[in-house]
Protein backbone atom coordinates (compact mmCIF):
# COMPACT_ATOMS: atom_id res chain seq x y z
CA UNK A 1 0.00 0.00 0.00
CA UNK A 2 2.72 2.45 1.02
CA UNK A 3 5.47 1.42 -1.37
CA UNK A 4 3.78 -0.15 -4.37
CA UNK A 5 6.13 1.36 -6.94
CA UNK A 6 9.29 0.03 -5.32
CA UNK A 7 7.55 -3.30 -4.74
CA UNK A 8 6.88 -3.70 -8.47
CA UNK A 9 10.43 -2.77 -9.44
CA UNK A 10 12.24 -5.00 -6.99
CA UNK A 11 9.90 -7.95 -7.47
CA UNK A 12 10.52 -7.77 -11.20
CA UNK A 13 14.26 -7.71 -10.58
CA UNK A 14 14.14 -10.61 -8.13
CA UNK A 15 12.07 -12.72 -10.52
CA UNK A 16 14.56 -11.96 -13.27
CA UNK A 17 17.58 -12.86 -11.17
CA UNK A 18 16.24 -15.74 -9.07
CA UNK A 19 13.64 -17.57 -11.17
CA UNK A 20 15.66 -20.76 -10.93
CA UNK A 21 16.66 -20.42 -7.28
CA UNK A 22 16.65 -23.63 -5.25
CA UNK A 23 13.36 -24.90 -3.85
CA UNK A 24 12.59 -23.96 -0.25
CA UNK A 25 13.64 -26.37 2.46
CA UNK A 26 11.25 -27.33 5.22
CA UNK A 27 11.89 -25.73 8.61
CA UNK A 28 10.91 -27.74 11.65
CA UNK A 29 8.17 -26.14 13.76
CA UNK A 30 9.71 -24.36 16.71
CA UNK A 31 8.60 -23.09 20.09
CA UNK A 32 10.23 -20.55 22.40
CA UNK A 33 13.41 -22.00 23.84
CA UNK A 34 12.22 -21.81 27.44
CA UNK A 35 8.83 -23.36 26.68
CA UNK A 36 6.94 -20.09 27.14
CA UNK A 37 5.25 -17.84 24.63
CA UNK A 38 5.16 -14.65 26.64
CA UNK A 39 6.12 -12.24 23.85
CA UNK A 40 4.70 -11.70 20.38
CA UNK A 41 6.14 -10.30 17.18
CA UNK A 42 4.52 -9.67 13.81
CA UNK A 43 5.85 -10.16 10.29
CA UNK A 44 4.40 -7.64 7.83
CA UNK A 45 4.71 -8.16 4.09
CA UNK A 46 5.36 -5.06 2.01
CA UNK A 47 5.56 -7.05 -1.22
CA UNK A 48 9.32 -6.86 -1.80
CA UNK A 49 10.38 -7.18 1.81
CA UNK A 50 9.08 -8.21 5.24
CA UNK A 51 8.99 -5.78 8.16
CA UNK A 52 9.15 -6.83 11.79
CA UNK A 53 6.81 -5.29 14.39
CA UNK A 54 6.92 -5.47 18.18
CA UNK A 55 5.06 -3.93 21.12
CA UNK A 56 7.21 -1.02 22.31
CA UNK A 57 6.40 -1.70 25.98
CA UNK A 58 7.97 -5.17 25.62
CA UNK A 59 11.27 -3.72 24.41
CA UNK A 60 13.93 -3.35 27.15
CA UNK A 61 14.96 0.30 27.03
CA UNK A 62 18.49 -0.56 28.14
CA UNK A 63 18.86 -2.91 25.17
CA UNK A 64 17.20 -0.75 22.50
CA UNK A 65 17.21 2.85 23.79
CA UNK A 66 16.06 4.24 20.42
CA UNK A 67 12.69 2.58 20.98
CA UNK A 68 11.43 5.91 22.38
CA UNK A 69 12.76 8.21 19.64
CA UNK A 70 9.42 8.52 17.85
CA UNK A 71 7.30 9.01 20.95
CA UNK A 72 5.11 6.89 23.25
CA UNK A 73 3.46 4.79 20.55
CA UNK A 74 2.29 1.24 21.25
CA UNK A 75 4.09 -0.51 18.41
CA UNK A 76 7.30 -0.27 16.40
CA UNK A 77 8.02 -1.74 12.98
CA UNK A 78 11.57 -2.05 11.73
CA UNK A 79 13.25 -3.00 8.46
CA UNK A 80 16.79 -2.86 7.08
CA UNK A 81 17.87 -2.12 3.53
CA UNK A 82 19.98 -0.25 1.01
CA UNK A 83 20.54 3.42 1.85
CA UNK A 84 19.63 4.64 -1.65
CA UNK A 85 16.80 2.30 -2.68
CA UNK A 86 14.90 1.99 0.60
CA UNK A 87 14.25 5.73 1.21
CA UNK A 88 13.64 6.59 -2.47
CA UNK A 89 10.27 8.20 -3.19
CA UNK A 90 10.10 6.12 -6.36
CA UNK A 91 11.94 2.86 -6.88
CA UNK A 92 13.62 2.42 -10.26
CA UNK A 93 15.38 -0.45 -12.00
CA UNK A 94 18.63 1.51 -11.75
CA UNK A 95 18.30 1.94 -7.98
CA UNK A 96 17.34 -1.72 -7.60
CA UNK A 97 20.37 -2.89 -9.58
CA UNK A 98 22.70 -0.63 -7.61
CA UNK A 99 21.20 -1.92 -4.36
CA UNK A 100 21.63 -5.53 -5.46
CA UNK A 101 25.19 -5.25 -6.77
CA UNK A 102 26.79 -1.91 -5.83
CA UNK A 103 25.30 -0.86 -2.49
CA UNK A 104 27.59 1.40 -0.48
CA UNK A 105 25.53 1.93 2.68
CA UNK A 106 22.52 0.63 4.56
CA UNK A 107 19.72 2.03 6.71
CA UNK A 108 17.24 0.99 9.35
CA UNK A 109 13.65 2.13 8.88
CA UNK A 110 11.67 2.44 12.12
CA UNK A 111 7.96 3.29 12.14
CA UNK A 112 5.69 3.85 15.16
CA UNK A 113 1.93 3.43 15.46
CA UNK A 114 -0.85 2.80 17.98
CA UNK A 115 -3.36 0.63 16.11
CA UNK A 116 -2.78 -3.14 16.25
CA UNK A 117 -0.49 -4.24 13.38
CA UNK A 118 -3.32 -6.17 11.72
CA UNK A 119 -5.32 -2.95 11.54
CA UNK A 120 -2.54 -0.48 10.78
CA UNK A 121 -1.29 -2.68 7.92
CA UNK A 122 -4.75 -4.01 7.04
CA UNK A 123 -3.88 -4.49 3.36
CA UNK A 124 -0.73 -6.52 4.14
CA UNK A 125 -0.13 -10.20 4.73
CA UNK A 126 0.69 -10.46 8.46
CA UNK A 127 1.88 -13.42 10.54
CA UNK A 128 2.00 -13.35 14.33
CA UNK A 129 4.75 -15.36 16.03
CA UNK A 130 5.15 -16.17 19.73
CA UNK A 131 8.64 -16.04 21.26
CA UNK A 132 10.12 -16.45 24.71
CA UNK A 133 11.19 -13.57 26.95
CA UNK A 134 14.83 -14.38 26.28
CA UNK A 135 14.25 -14.77 22.55
CA UNK A 136 12.49 -11.42 22.39
CA UNK A 137 15.28 -9.67 24.28
CA UNK A 138 17.83 -11.25 21.94
CA UNK A 139 15.80 -10.03 18.96
CA UNK A 140 15.84 -6.48 20.37
CA UNK A 141 19.59 -6.80 20.91
CA UNK A 142 19.99 -7.89 17.27
CA UNK A 143 18.02 -4.87 16.01
CA UNK A 144 19.79 -2.40 18.30
CA UNK A 145 23.16 -3.68 17.10
CA UNK A 146 22.40 -2.45 13.57
CA UNK A 147 22.22 1.24 14.52
CA UNK A 148 25.42 2.94 13.33
CA UNK A 149 26.30 5.53 15.97
CA UNK A 150 28.34 8.69 16.24
CA UNK A 151 29.46 9.82 19.70
CA UNK A 152 27.31 7.06 21.16
CA UNK A 153 24.08 8.22 19.48
CA UNK A 154 22.10 6.74 16.60
CA UNK A 155 22.41 8.78 13.40
CA UNK A 156 18.98 9.83 12.11
CA UNK A 157 18.93 10.47 8.36
CA UNK A 158 15.41 11.80 7.83
CA UNK A 159 11.72 11.03 7.82
CA UNK A 160 10.58 7.51 7.02
CA UNK A 161 8.05 6.18 4.53
CA UNK A 162 4.76 6.30 6.45
CA UNK A 163 3.32 7.76 9.62
CA UNK A 164 5.73 8.69 12.43
CA UNK A 165 8.86 7.02 11.07
CA UNK A 166 12.56 7.62 10.59
CA UNK A 167 15.57 6.31 8.69
CA UNK A 168 18.81 5.69 10.59
CA UNK A 169 22.30 4.98 9.36
CA UNK A 170 22.92 1.26 9.81
CA UNK A 171 25.64 -1.34 9.92
CA UNK A 172 25.86 -4.09 7.36
CA UNK A 173 26.46 -4.31 3.63
CA UNK A 174 23.35 -4.76 1.49
CA UNK A 175 23.54 -6.98 -1.61
CA UNK A 176 21.31 -9.44 -3.43
CA UNK A 177 22.63 -12.34 -1.38
CA UNK A 178 22.29 -10.39 1.89
CA UNK A 179 19.15 -8.36 1.41
CA UNK A 180 16.37 -7.07 3.65
CA UNK A 181 14.61 -10.44 3.77
CA UNK A 182 17.80 -12.23 4.80
CA UNK A 183 18.11 -9.59 7.54
CA UNK A 184 14.57 -10.26 8.78
CA UNK A 185 15.24 -14.00 8.79
CA UNK A 186 18.41 -13.47 10.82
CA UNK A 187 16.43 -11.35 13.27
CA UNK A 188 13.94 -14.20 13.68
CA UNK A 189 16.79 -16.67 14.09
CA UNK A 190 18.26 -14.46 16.82
CA UNK A 191 14.95 -14.86 18.68
CA UNK A 192 15.46 -18.63 18.74
CA UNK A 193 13.07 -19.45 15.88
CA UNK A 194 13.90 -22.20 13.38
CA UNK A 195 14.35 -20.00 10.32
CA UNK A 196 16.95 -20.50 7.60
CA UNK A 197 18.31 -17.10 6.45
CA UNK A 198 19.85 -18.72 3.37
CA UNK A 199 16.34 -19.64 2.26
CA UNK A 200 14.99 -16.10 2.61
CA UNK A 201 15.82 -14.30 -0.61
CA UNK A 202 12.24 -13.10 -1.14
CA UNK A 203 9.46 -11.94 1.13
CA UNK A 204 7.45 -15.00 0.12
CA UNK A 205 10.17 -17.33 1.37
CA UNK A 206 10.31 -15.57 4.75
CA UNK A 207 6.53 -15.78 5.11
CA UNK A 208 6.50 -19.44 4.02
CA UNK A 209 8.98 -20.32 6.76
CA UNK A 210 6.94 -18.36 9.31
CA UNK A 211 3.77 -20.21 8.28
CA UNK A 212 5.52 -23.53 8.79
CA UNK A 213 6.50 -22.40 12.28
CA UNK A 214 2.82 -21.74 12.97
CA UNK A 215 1.81 -25.06 11.41
CA UNK A 216 -0.21 -23.64 8.50
C-alpha positions as CSV (number, residue, x, y, z in Angstrom):
1,X,0.0,0.0,0.0
2,X,2.7,2.4,1.0
3,X,5.5,1.4,-1.4
4,X,3.8,-0.2,-4.4
5,X,6.1,1.4,-6.9
6,X,9.3,0.0,-5.3
7,X,7.6,-3.3,-4.7
8,X,6.9,-3.7,-8.5
9,X,10.4,-2.8,-9.4
10,X,12.2,-5.0,-7.0
11,X,9.9,-7.9,-7.5
12,X,10.5,-7.8,-11.2
13,X,14.3,-7.7,-10.6
14,X,14.1,-10.6,-8.1
15,X,12.1,-12.7,-10.5
16,X,14.6,-12.0,-13.3
17,X,17.6,-12.9,-11.2
18,X,16.2,-15.7,-9.1
19,X,13.6,-17.6,-11.2
20,X,15.7,-20.8,-10.9
21,X,16.7,-20.4,-7.3
22,X,16.7,-23.6,-5.3
23,X,13.4,-24.9,-3.9
24,X,12.6,-24.0,-0.3
25,X,13.6,-26.4,2.5
26,X,11.2,-27.3,5.2
27,X,11.9,-25.7,8.6
28,X,10.9,-27.7,11.6
29,X,8.2,-26.1,13.8
30,X,9.7,-24.4,16.7
31,X,8.6,-23.1,20.1
32,X,10.2,-20.6,22.4
33,X,13.4,-22.0,23.8
34,X,12.2,-21.8,27.4
35,X,8.8,-23.4,26.7
36,X,6.9,-20.1,27.1
37,X,5.3,-17.8,24.6
38,X,5.2,-14.6,26.6
39,X,6.1,-12.2,23.9
40,X,4.7,-11.7,20.4
41,X,6.1,-10.3,17.2
42,X,4.5,-9.7,13.8
43,X,5.9,-10.2,10.3
44,X,4.4,-7.6,7.8
45,X,4.7,-8.2,4.1
46,X,5.4,-5.1,2.0
47,X,5.6,-7.0,-1.2
48,X,9.3,-6.9,-1.8
49,X,10.4,-7.2,1.8
50,X,9.1,-8.2,5.2
51,X,9.0,-5.8,8.2
52,X,9.2,-6.8,11.8
53,X,6.8,-5.3,14.4
54,X,6.9,-5.5,18.2
55,X,5.1,-3.9,21.1
56,X,7.2,-1.0,22.3
57,X,6.4,-1.7,26.0
58,X,8.0,-5.2,25.6
59,X,11.3,-3.7,24.4
60,X,13.9,-3.4,27.1
61,X,15.0,0.3,27.0
62,X,18.5,-0.6,28.1
63,X,18.9,-2.9,25.2
64,X,17.2,-0.8,22.5
65,X,17.2,2.9,23.8
66,X,16.1,4.2,20.4
67,X,12.7,2.6,21.0
68,X,11.4,5.9,22.4
69,X,12.8,8.2,19.6
70,X,9.4,8.5,17.8
71,X,7.3,9.0,20.9
72,X,5.1,6.9,23.2
73,X,3.5,4.8,20.5
74,X,2.3,1.2,21.3
75,X,4.1,-0.5,18.4
76,X,7.3,-0.3,16.4
77,X,8.0,-1.7,13.0
78,X,11.6,-2.1,11.7
79,X,13.2,-3.0,8.5
80,X,16.8,-2.9,7.1
81,X,17.9,-2.1,3.5
82,X,20.0,-0.2,1.0
83,X,20.5,3.4,1.8
84,X,19.6,4.6,-1.6
85,X,16.8,2.3,-2.7
86,X,14.9,2.0,0.6
87,X,14.3,5.7,1.2
88,X,13.6,6.6,-2.5
89,X,10.3,8.2,-3.2
90,X,10.1,6.1,-6.4
91,X,11.9,2.9,-6.9
92,X,13.6,2.4,-10.3
93,X,15.4,-0.5,-12.0
94,X,18.6,1.5,-11.8
95,X,18.3,1.9,-8.0
96,X,17.3,-1.7,-7.6
97,X,20.4,-2.9,-9.6
98,X,22.7,-0.6,-7.6
99,X,21.2,-1.9,-4.4
100,X,21.6,-5.5,-5.5
101,X,25.2,-5.2,-6.8
102,X,26.8,-1.9,-5.8
103,X,25.3,-0.9,-2.5
104,X,27.6,1.4,-0.5
105,X,25.5,1.9,2.7
106,X,22.5,0.6,4.6
107,X,19.7,2.0,6.7
108,X,17.2,1.0,9.4
109,X,13.7,2.1,8.9
110,X,11.7,2.4,12.1
111,X,8.0,3.3,12.1
112,X,5.7,3.8,15.2
113,X,1.9,3.4,15.5
114,X,-0.8,2.8,18.0
115,X,-3.4,0.6,16.1
116,X,-2.8,-3.1,16.2
117,X,-0.5,-4.2,13.4
118,X,-3.3,-6.2,11.7
119,X,-5.3,-2.9,11.5
120,X,-2.5,-0.5,10.8
121,X,-1.3,-2.7,7.9
122,X,-4.8,-4.0,7.0
123,X,-3.9,-4.5,3.4
124,X,-0.7,-6.5,4.1
125,X,-0.1,-10.2,4.7
126,X,0.7,-10.5,8.5
127,X,1.9,-13.4,10.5
128,X,2.0,-13.4,14.3
129,X,4.7,-15.4,16.0
130,X,5.2,-16.2,19.7
131,X,8.6,-16.0,21.3
132,X,10.1,-16.4,24.7
133,X,11.2,-13.6,26.9
134,X,14.8,-14.4,26.3
135,X,14.3,-14.8,22.5
136,X,12.5,-11.4,22.4
137,X,15.3,-9.7,24.3
138,X,17.8,-11.2,21.9
139,X,15.8,-10.0,19.0
140,X,15.8,-6.5,20.4
141,X,19.6,-6.8,20.9
142,X,20.0,-7.9,17.3
143,X,18.0,-4.9,16.0
144,X,19.8,-2.4,18.3
145,X,23.2,-3.7,17.1
146,X,22.4,-2.5,13.6
147,X,22.2,1.2,14.5
148,X,25.4,2.9,13.3
149,X,26.3,5.5,16.0
150,X,28.3,8.7,16.2
151,X,29.5,9.8,19.7
152,X,27.3,7.1,21.2
153,X,24.1,8.2,19.5
154,X,22.1,6.7,16.6
155,X,22.4,8.8,13.4
156,X,19.0,9.8,12.1
157,X,18.9,10.5,8.4
158,X,15.4,11.8,7.8
159,X,11.7,11.0,7.8
160,X,10.6,7.5,7.0
161,X,8.0,6.2,4.5
162,X,4.8,6.3,6.5
163,X,3.3,7.8,9.6
164,X,5.7,8.7,12.4
165,X,8.9,7.0,11.1
166,X,12.6,7.6,10.6
167,X,15.6,6.3,8.7
168,X,18.8,5.7,10.6
169,X,22.3,5.0,9.4
170,X,22.9,1.3,9.8
171,X,25.6,-1.3,9.9
172,X,25.9,-4.1,7.4
173,X,26.5,-4.3,3.6
174,X,23.3,-4.8,1.5
175,X,23.5,-7.0,-1.6
176,X,21.3,-9.4,-3.4
177,X,22.6,-12.3,-1.4
178,X,22.3,-10.4,1.9
179,X,19.1,-8.4,1.4
180,X,16.4,-7.1,3.6
181,X,14.6,-10.4,3.8
182,X,17.8,-12.2,4.8
183,X,18.1,-9.6,7.5
184,X,14.6,-10.3,8.8
185,X,15.2,-14.0,8.8
186,X,18.4,-13.5,10.8
187,X,16.4,-11.4,13.3
188,X,13.9,-14.2,13.7
189,X,16.8,-16.7,14.1
190,X,18.3,-14.5,16.8
191,X,15.0,-14.9,18.7
192,X,15.5,-18.6,18.7
193,X,13.1,-19.5,15.9
194,X,13.9,-22.2,13.4
195,X,14.4,-20.0,10.3
196,X,17.0,-20.5,7.6
197,X,18.3,-17.1,6.5
198,X,19.8,-18.7,3.4
199,X,16.3,-19.6,2.3
200,X,15.0,-16.1,2.6
201,X,15.8,-14.3,-0.6
202,X,12.2,-13.1,-1.1
203,X,9.5,-11.9,1.1
204,X,7.4,-15.0,0.1
205,X,10.2,-17.3,1.4
206,X,10.3,-15.6,4.7
207,X,6.5,-15.8,5.1
208,X,6.5,-19.4,4.0
209,X,9.0,-20.3,6.8
210,X,6.9,-18.4,9.3
211,X,3.8,-20.2,8.3
212,X,5.5,-23.5,8.8
213,X,6.5,-22.4,12.3
214,X,2.8,-21.7,13.0
215,X,1.8,-25.1,11.4
216,X,-0.2,-23.6,8.5
